[in-house]
Amino acid sequence: MLIGCPKEIKPQEFRVGLMPSAVFELTERGHQVMMETNAGTAAGFSDEDYTAVGAEIVATAKEVFDRADMIVKVKEPQSGERAMLREGQLLFTYLHLAPDPDQTHDLLNSGCTAIAYETVTDNNGGLPLLAPMSEVAGRLAPQVGSWTLQKANGGRGVLLGGVAGVSPSRVLVIGGGVVGTQAAKVAAGMGADVTVLDRSVNRLRYLDDVFGGTFKNAYATKAITAELAAQADLIIGAVLVPGAAAPKLITRAQLSDLKPGAALVDVAIDQGGCFETSRATTHQDPIYEVDGIMHYCVANMPGAVARTSTQALGNATLPFVIALADKGWRQACADDAHLLNGLNVHAGQLTYAAVGEALGIASIDPKSVLS
């Protein structure tokens, strides 16, 4: 199979879909790999690193899209990239379709087959291709939240850990999954007073058993969420409904109850955001203010640490890339129900129900397209 990897063009996206080590694995198995020039430079991988393991370097993304059987990316294809997709071509990347009707319709119109990293599952009920980026984003969240809280950035002017004689800042983490757990660990490590909210008693029990007094936890009723949000200096939104739009957990009306200059970090912004006042931002212009509350809503947070993120993501995606290349997408999905769960679009039809429900588009059973 001819596998193509273009350079990411979303603003301030520095990751790359394939590392040289992945290219080596693929070329050793008899596949061809085509990289757009400088695709890996921002993540620390030169064109020479790729040619040394058998990749072909091409000058433009158009050549990648024109020739490749499978496109491997990191972020959802931008409008110009979607225009280059063709019928029968396989796209393997993050999609996050539920809050993005334009992308969804473009993919349907292209006739391509699109498998989304974020809806591939595993035997434990987890999301193995989302988890590594969730870990990175979770660990970044207190760091960027602390920066947002600085007075020069419009925040409250408080230090997360406080100092001798000064109480630490209060951090509320909404969601106790991968993002929330990593965020809580780092915020607590910075000396903050941290509480994690979740609606799964089993998850709260796990957090209590594993982390003990490192941070607190509570069941996420609306009343408790509102009460703790009003006390917080920093609120980290870390909720996820796989493949669907994120629920809105803090309304605009509630902003008046928060501390002036408090910071909201919305890690769920890829799925539409979990705060009513969230809108996607970039690393170049990451924060904005609404009603005296600072918002950090960068839609590709892991891109800030591109090398670490590329390595973590590449380790997780490589077995699936190999399976798709070796077997073709139909056989690979037939052999692996978890990979089949990643199938979102095929030949003009939507194959992921949660996206269809979010956008009001009819969807079909993905198993029906395997024959």
C-alpha positions in Angstrom: 0.0 0.0 0.0 1.1 3.6 -0.7 0.8 5.6 2.5 0.9 9.3 2.5 1.6 11.8 5.4 1.1 15.5 4.7 2.4 18.3 6.8 -0.2 19.6 9.3 -1.6 23.0 8.3 -4.0 23.7 11.2 -2.6 26.9 12.9 0.2 26.1 15.4 -0.1 22.4 14.9 3.4 21.0 15.1 2.8 17.2 15.3 3.2 14.8 12.5 1.2 11.7 11.7 4.1 9.3 11.2 7.5 9.1 12.9 10.6 7.8 11.1 10.4 4.6 13.3 6.8 4.0 11.9 8.0 4.5 8.4 10.7 1.9 8.9 8.2 -0.6 10.2 6.0 0.0 7.2 8.7 -0.1 4.5 10.1 -3.3 6.1 6.7 -4.8 5.5 6.9 -3.9 1.8 4.7 -0.8 1.9 5.6 2.6 0.3 5.5 5.8 2.4 5.4 9.3 1.0 6.0 12.3 3.3 5.4 15.9 2.4 8.7 17.8 2.8 9.2 19.2 6.3 6.2 17.4 7.6 8.1 16.3 10.7 10.5 19.2 11.1 8.5 21.0 13.9 8.5 17.7 15.9 12.2 17.3 15.5 12.3 14.9 12.5 14.1 16.0 9.4 13.4 14.9 5.8 16.8 13.1 6.0 15.5 11.1 9.0 12.6 9.9 6.8 14.6 9.1 3.6 17.0 7.1 5.7 14.2 4.6 6.5 12.9 4.4 3.0 10.3 7.3 2.7 9.8 9.3 -0.5 9.8 13.0 0.1 7.4 15.0 -2.1 7.1 18.8 -2.5 3.4 19.3 -1.9 0.4 18.0 0.0 -1.5 17.8 -3.3 0.9 15.1 -4.5 0.4 13.2 -1.2 -3.4 13.3 -1.6 -3.3 12.6 -5.3 -1.3 9.4 -5.0 -1.7 7.9 -1.6 -4.1 5.0 -0.9 -4.1 5.9 2.8 -3.6 9.3 4.4 -2.3 9.3 8.0 -2.6 12.7 9.8 -2.9 14.1 13.3 -5.6 16.7 13.1 -8.9 16.8 11.2 -8.4 17.7 7.5 -8.8 21.4 6.9 -11.1 22.6 4.1 -8.4 22.7 1.5 -7.3 19.2 2.4 -10.9 17.9 2.4 -11.2 19.2 -1.2 -8.3 16.8 -2.2 -9.8 13.7 -0.7 -11.2 11.2 -3.2 -13.6 8.3 -3.5 -12.0 5.1 -2.2 -9.2 6.8 -0.3 -8.7 5.9 3.4 -8.2 8.7 5.9 -6.9 7.8 9.4 -6.7 10.7 11.8 -8.5 12.6 14.6 -11.9 13.9 13.2 -14.1 15.1 16.1 -17.1 15.3 13.8 -19.9 15.9 16.3 -19.4 19.7 16.6 -18.2 20.1 13.0 -21.0 19.9 10.4 -18.9 21.4 7.6 -16.2 18.8 7.9 -18.7 16.0 8.2 -20.5 17.0 5.0 -17.2 17.5 3.1 -16.1 14.0 4.1 -19.4 12.5 3.1 -19.2 14.3 -0.3 -15.7 13.2 -0.9 -16.6 9.5 -1.0 -13.6 8.7 1.2 -13.5 6.2 4.0 -12.6 7.9 7.3 -11.5 6.2 10.5 -11.3 8.5 13.6 -8.6 8.0 16.2 -10.9 9.2 18.9 -13.6 6.5 18.5 -11.3 3.5 18.3 -11.9 1.4 21.4 -10.2 -1.3 23.4 -11.1 -4.3 25.6 -11.2 -2.2 28.7 -13.8 0.2 27.3 -11.2 2.8 26.8 -10.1 4.9 23.8 -6.5 3.9 23.2 -5.7 6.5 20.5 -7.3 9.3 22.4 -5.7 8.4 25.7 -2.1 9.5 25.0 -3.2 12.9 23.9 -5.6 13.1 26.8 -2.6 12.4 29.1 -0.6 15.2 27.5 -3.5 17.7 27.5 -4.3 16.8 31.1 -0.8 17.4 32.2 -0.6 20.7 30.3 -3.9 22.0 31.7 -2.7 23.1 35.1 0.4 24.6 33.5 -1.5 26.7 31.0 -4.2 27.4 33.7 -1.5 28.8 36.0 -0.2 31.0 33.2 -3.8 32.2 32.4 -4.2 33.2 36.1 -1.3 35.6 35.9 -2.4 39.2 36.3 -0.6 40.3 33.1 -2.9 37.8 31.2 -6.1 39.1 32.9 -6.3 36.5 35.6 -6.6 36.7 39.4 -2.9 37.0 39.9 -2.6 34.0 42.1 0.0 31.3 42.3 -1.4 27.7 42.2 0.7 26.5 45.1 0.7 29.7 47.2 3.7 30.3 49.5 4.4 30.2 53.2 1.6 32.0 54.9 -0.6 32.2 51.8 -3.2 29.6 51.0 -2.8 27.6 47.7 -5.2 28.2 44.9 -8.3 26.1 44.5 -8.6 24.0 41.4 -11.7 22.2 40.3 -11.4 19.4 37.7 -14.7 18.4 36.1 -14.3 14.8 34.9 -12.3 12.0 36.4 -11.1 10.2 33.3 -7.7 10.3 31.7 -7.6 14.1 31.3 -9.0 14.8 34.7 -6.7 12.4 36.5 -3.6 13.7 34.9 -4.7 17.3 35.5 -5.4 16.6 39.1 -2.0 14.9 39.6 -0.1 17.8 38.2 -2.2 20.5 39.9 -1.7 18.8 43.2 2.0 18.4 42.5 2.1 22.2 42.0 0.7 22.6 45.5 -2.9 23.5 44.6 -6.0 22.5 46.6 -7.6 20.2 44.1 -11.1 18.6 43.8 -12.1 16.2 41.0 -15.8 15.8 40.1 -17.2 12.8 38.3 -20.6 11.0 37.9 -19.2 7.5 38.2 -19.0 6.3 41.8 -16.7 3.5 40.7 -14.3 6.0 39.2 -14.4 8.2 42.3 -13.7 5.1 44.4 -10.7 4.3 42.2 -9.3 7.8 42.5 -9.7 7.7 46.2 -8.0 4.3 46.5 -5.1 5.2 44.3 -4.5 8.8 45.1 -5.7 9.0 48.7 -5.2 12.5 50.1 -3.3 13.8 47.0 -6.6 15.4 45.9 -10.2 15.4 46.9 -13.2 14.1 44.9 -16.9 14.5 44.9 -20.0 13.3 43.0 -20.9 15.8 40.2 -24.4 17.0 40.9 -25.4 20.4 39.4 -25.5 21.9 42.9 -22.1 20.6 44.0 -20.5 21.7 40.6 -21.9 25.2 41.0 -20.8 25.4 44.7 -17.3 24.3 44.0 -17.0 26.3 40.8 -17.8 29.5 42.8 -14.9 28.7 45.1 -12.4 27.9 42.5 -9.5 29.9 41.1 -9.0 27.5 38.2 -11.6 25.2 36.6 -10.5 22.5 34.2 -13.1 21.0 31.9 -12.2 17.3 31.3 -15.4 15.6 30.3 -15.8 13.3 27.3 -18.8 11.6 25.6 -17.1 9.4 23.0 -17.7 10.7 19.5 -20.5 13.1 20.7 -20.6 16.8 21.6 -19.4 17.6 25.1 -22.1 18.6 27.6 -22.2 22.2 28.8 -21.3 22.1 32.5 -20.8 25.8 33.3 -23.4 28.3 31.8 -22.8 31.9 30.9 -25.2 32.9 33.8 -22.9 31.0 36.2 -19.9 33.2 35.3 -21.2 35.9 37.5 -20.9 33.5 40.5 -17.2 32.8 39.8 -14.3 34.7 41.3 -13.3 37.7 39.2 -10.3 36.7 37.0 -10.8 33.0 37.5 -9.6 30.8 34.7 -11.5 28.2 32.7 -9.4 25.6 30.7 -11.6 23.7 28.4 -9.8 20.5 27.3 -13.1 19.3 25.7 -13.0 22.1 23.1 -12.3 19.6 20.3 -15.8 18.1 21.0 -17.5 21.5 21.2 -16.4 22.5 24.7 -17.9 21.9 28.1 -18.4 25.5 29.1 -21.2 27.5 27.4 -18.9 30.4 26.7 -16.1 28.3 25.1 -14.9 28.9 21.6 -11.8 27.3 20.0 -8.6 29.3 20.2 -5.0 28.7 19.0 -1.6 28.7 20.6 -0.9 32.0 19.0 -3.9 33.7 20.6 -5.0 31.2 23.3 -7.1 33.2 25.9 -10.0 35.6 25.9 -12.3 37.1 28.6 -16.0 36.8 29.0 -17.8 38.6 31.9 -14.5 38.9 33.8 -13.6 35.2 33.5 -10.5 34.1 31.5 -11.0 31.3 29.0 -8.2 29.0 27.6 -9.7 26.9 24.8 -6.9 25.8 22.5 -8.2 23.1 20.3 -4.9 21.3 19.9 -3.2 21.6 23.3 -0.8 18.7 22.8 0.6 20.5 19.7 2.5 22.7 22.1 4.8 19.8 23.0 4.9 18.4 19.5 7.8 15.9 19.9 6.4 14.3 23.1 2.9 14.2 21.6 4.0 12.8 18.3 5.9 10.0 20.0 3.1 9.2 22.3 0.5 9.2 19.6 2.7 7.3 17.1 3.3 4.5 19.6 -0.5 4.1 19.9 -1.5 4.4 16.3 1.3 2.3 14.7 -0.3 -1.2 15.3 -3.5 0.1 13.6 -1.7 1.7 10.7 0.1 -1.6 10.1 -3.1 -3.6 10.2 -4.8 -1.2 7.8 -1.8 -1.3 5.4 -1.3 -5.1 5.6 -5.0 -6.1 5.4 -6.8 -3.2 3.8 -9.4 -1.3 5.9 -12.3 -3.8 5.4 -10.4 -6.9 6.5 -8.7 -5.0 9.3 -12.0 -3.7 10.6 -13.6 -7.2 10.2 -10.8 -8.7 12.3 -10.9 -6.0 15.0 -14.3 -4.7 16.3 -12.4 -2.0 18.2 -11.0 -0.6 14.9 -14.4 -0.9 13.3 -15.7 1.4 16.1 -13.4 4.1 14.6 -15.2 4.0 11.2 -17.1 7.3 11.0 -17.6 7.8 7.2 -17.6 5.5 4.2 -18.6 6.3 0.6 -20.9 9.1 1.4 -22.6 7.5 4.4 -22.2 8.2 8.1 -21.3 5.1 10.1 -21.1 6.5 13.7 -24.4 7.0 15.4 -23.4 9.6 18.0 -22.2 11.9 15.3 -25.5 11.4 13.4 -27.5 12.2 16.6 -25.4 15.4 17.2 -25.8 16.7 13.7 -29.2 15.3 12.7 -27.8 13.1 9.9 -28.9 9.6 9.3 -26.3 6.9 10.0 -25.9 3.3 9.2 -24.4 0.3 11.0 -20.7 0.2 10.2 -20.8 -3.6 9.9 -23.1 -3.2 6.9 -20.2 -1.8 4.8 -17.7 -4.6 5.5 -19.0 -7.0 2.8 
